[in-house]
Amino acid sequence: MKVLVADDEERVCALICALIDWEGLGLSLVGTAFDGISALEAIKEKRPDLVITDIRMPGLDGLQLIQSAKEVDDHIQFIIISGHRQFDYAQSAIKFGVAEYLLKPIKQIELNQTLLRMKETFVRLQEQQAQSKAIQNQVQQDRNHLKKTSFASFLVSQDTQMLLPWYEQGSSLQIGMVGI
């Protein structure tokens, strides 16, 4: 899972990076950013799976960053880290689909437990997407097989109902028959 860390204070970025058990959690740091605009550019370039961001940054604040990033890739997960305990920040974060909202000062155990939960969610989502893709492929293979067998059945029975699998939106079937 690829992670981007964004905070307007370089030492806070460094602290967050130092607190994370990268190897133990199977995470990789793809970059850090010190303002919202740089963070959005990094998101477009590096395509992280998870962004840890401060809520207050120059350029774009954390909520604006999330909104813009979701337009780039709707599957990116976010953790907001903030020194603000105000409910309206948390409420807005939830509206934008933020999974976690952590308060400063950051605690190593809390951060790593949060990252573990997010990684588990990420892995489940990846598995579901792989299963969905496999099912779509199988349906397409079955559809192609049905078309082949239905045409052969039509030739034997001359029952036009056998050609129904060929009638899909946007597809056509042209038949030329020659009798001998």
N, C-alpha and C positions, 0 to 999 in steps of 0.2 A: 504494500500500500504506500503510495507516494504522498508526502506531506510537505506543505508550504506553511511557513510561519511568518506572520505579518504583525508588526508592532512598531509604533513610531519611536520607541526607545530601543536603541541597538542593544543595550545591556539586558533588557527584558527579553528580547529575541534570543540572545545568547543564553540566558538563564533557562528559558523554555526548552531550548535545544539540549542543554546540559541535563535537565531533569528527566528527559524522555529516555526510556530503556529501548533504544532503537533496535538493537539486535534481538533482545528478548521478545519484543512485540512483532518483529518482522516488518518494521517500518523503514522507509528510507526518506531522508531529507532531500528535497529537490530544490530548495531555495529559501531565502528569507527576503523580506521586503520591509521598508521602513516608512511607507506611506501607502494609501489606498490605490493610487494610480499605478505605482510600481507593482503592487500586489496583483492588480488586475492584468497587467502585462505579463507577469510571471505565470498567472493562471492560464492565459491564452497560449503561452509558449511551452510551459512544462506539463500542463494537464494533470495537476495533482488530483488525488482521490479525496484528500482531506485538507482543509485549510484551518489553521489555528490563527485567529485574528483578534486584535484589540477592537473594541467598539468605537473608540475615539482616535482617529488618525487624520492627518492632513490629506488633502486631495479628495479622497472618498472616505467617508467614515465606514466602520465595519458593516453597518446595515446596507449602505449604498453599494459596497463591495460585494456583498452577498447577492443582492438583487442583480447586479451586472454580471456576476460570475454565473448565476443560474441561467442567464441568457446564453452564455457560452457553453455550459454543460450542466444540465439539470441534475446530474447524478453526484455532483460534488457535495461532500458532507462538510459541515462547519462546526467548529467549537469557538465560541466567543469567550474571550478572557477580558474581564473588565474590573476596574476598581469601583464602579458605580453599582450601588445596590438598588437603584430606582426600578420600580416595577415596570414602568413604561418601556425601558430598554429591553427587559426580558420578554415582555409581551410582544414587542415588535420583532424580536429575534425569533420567537416561536412562529409568528405569522410568516416569516421568510423560510421556515423549515429548518431552523438551527436545532441540531440535536442536543447540544450541551451548552450551558452558560456557566462558566467558572469565574469565581471572584478572586481578585488579587488580595493578599499575597497567594501565589500559586503553591499548592502543596504537592510534592512529588507523588505520593501515593494516590491522591485524588486524580491527578493528571493521568497517571499511567493506568489506573482503573478505568477512567473514562475512555482512554485510547483503546484499551482492550475491548470494551463494549462496542466501540465504533468499528474496530477491526472485525469483530464477530459479525456485526450487522453487514459490513462490506462483503465478507466472505459468503454469507447467506445470500445476499443479493446477486453476487457473481454466479453462484451455483444455480439460482433460480433463472437467471438470464441464459445460462448454458443449457439448462433443461428446456426452456422455452424455445431456444434455437433448434435443439435436437428434435423437439416435437414438430416444429414448423418444417424442418427438412423431411421428417418422416411423412408428414401429411402431403408434401409436394411429391415425394416418391410414390406414395399410394395413389395420388391423383393421376400421375403419369401412367402407372400400371393399370389403373382402372380405364383410362382412355384407350390404351392398347387392347385390353381384353374386350372392352365394350365394342370396339370397331370390328374385331374378329367375330364376336357374337352376332353383330348386325349382319355381316356378310353371310353367315350361316342361316340365321332366322329371318332376315329381312324385316325385323321388327324395329321401327324407327325409335321406339322407347329406349332401345339399347344405345342410342347416340346421345342421350341426355348428358352424360359426363363431359361431352365435347362442348356443350353450350355454357361457356363461362362468359362473364362480362369482358367484352373487348376481344374475344377470340372467335375465330370462324373456322368452319370445316368445309372444304370443297371436295366433292366426290365426283369422280368420273368413273363410270362403270362400262365395261365392255363385255358383252356376252359372247361366248364362243359356242 
